[in-house]
Amino acid sequence: MRHKSIVPMGVFLFGALVFLAESSFLAGGNALAEERDDQLTKADRRVDERAQDTIDQGRQIFRFDTFGDEAYWGDTLRLHQAIAGARNGGVGPGVSPKTALAVGLKVDADALPAQLKQQIVAGRVNLDDPATTVALLKLNAVVGVTGIFDGAGNIKSMGVQCALCHSTVDNSFAPGIGKRLDGWANRDLNIGLIVSLAPNLKPLTDLLGVDVATVKKVLNSWGPGRFDAEIDKDGKAFRPDGGQAGTLIPPAFGLAGVNLHTWTGFGSVPYWNAYVAVTEMHGSGTFFDARLANPDQYPVEAKARTPGDRRPTPGTPDLVTSKLPALHAYQLALKAPKPPVGSFDAAAAERGKEVFDGPGKCATCHVPPLFTEPGHNLHTPAEMGVDSFQADRSPTHMYRTAPLAGLWTHQKGGFFHDGRFATLRDVIEHYDGTFRLGLNEQEKGDLVEYLKSL
């Protein structure tokens, strides 16, 4: 009798062969990995271990190191008092978690205890109370901000980290609360508004030679996702047309192989790390750039005791320089994230790649896979078809060819250094007109989809 449950011999043999082949492949893969490990010399292994250790150190620095800048943000400006509020030993109404999230501060969900997460979900945590913000600072859960507390648990100062501007979260727990996304530009962060809350703005009024009302007007002009890293050097608070003078916060990922950093190519990645840590974060460190001593271009900086030459206060350690190598290594390890599936039209993107490489002439400057020029990646304002205001605030007087990988993550706030183009289509229209490319409507649309796919 023929039984339907019996597997035909041919099918059985085929399955057995597939199983043996897969087992051999896996075994072969493991063997290759083991062979590679065996072939590594002791010196090779030491290099690998040191590289990983350096990246781990850089991650810690990027996320948590203040470089001693609490002496400025807390001890001098007393910003922590404005955050805590009068009921928590500070001044004014304080900053509640709802307000903090509204101005773009982010919360690391991994730093929250499981019980606290349950209470938040159940609605048993008062998100309108500044005391809750202080509690989050105690947990070191506010991305890029560190609270300094005394023995009694009272906040006595605060500092900031690289992650404040160059990290966000994935919103996996709630809007503004989730897992860290290092290197992503925080285009929600209204840093100017936050700084304007500081009880003591005298250091800024003295530096710029204006009153408190003017300082607050300038700080509040930037808006979300913007910061002015030159105002403390040149004093240019607004553009000639009256517009705000800040630039969009750029991403800190996808920089491996990229020469000059920032919108105007001030310098390399470690140059900018030192510039920001010492002159913007106000950490205790050393920074040199003789170009900043030019009194015509940088009149505010020229009034400093030693223009273009910053060193720690005598008797104070340099908390920046020794950390630059590890910080640089970690940033170079941050790859540009791939766009989510379904966030762009794949077929159109394929056609857009042909436009990018061909009639659009985009790849002439945005050379794949870096998507900027290998080498000296700067252009004059005339070449870019834009005004020179921001370029002229830089020692280069030029604009950098911005890398495009991960462009989908920082569309909020617009494009170019100051967000003057609201959409990618606007950028394409600008270049189509500037370079007389003659792209048709489909080519422009396809190019948009390709840029979203990078």
Secondary structure, 3 states (H helix, E strand, C coil): CCCCCCCCHHHHHHHHHHHHHHHHHHHHHHHHHHHHHHHCCHHHHHHHHHHHHHHHHHHHHHHHCCCCCHHHHCCCCCHHHHHHCHHHCCCCCCCCHHHHHHCCCCEEHHHCCHHHHHHHHCCCCCCCCHHHHHHHHHCCCECCEEEEECCCCCEEEEEECCHHHHEEECCCCECCEECEEECCCCCCCCHHHHHHCCCCCHHHHHHHCCCHHHHHHHHHHHCCCEECCCHHHHCCCECCCCCECCEECCCCCCCCCCCCECCCCCECHHHHHHHHHHHHCCCCCCEECHHHHCCCCCHHHHCCCCCCEECCCCCCCCCCHHHHHHHHHHHHHCCCCCCCCCCCCHHHHHHHHHHHHCCCCHHHCCCCCCCCCCCCCEECHHHHCCCCCCHHHCCCCCEECCCCCCHHHHCCCCECCCCCECCHHHHHHHHHHHCCCCCCHHHHHHHHHHHHHC
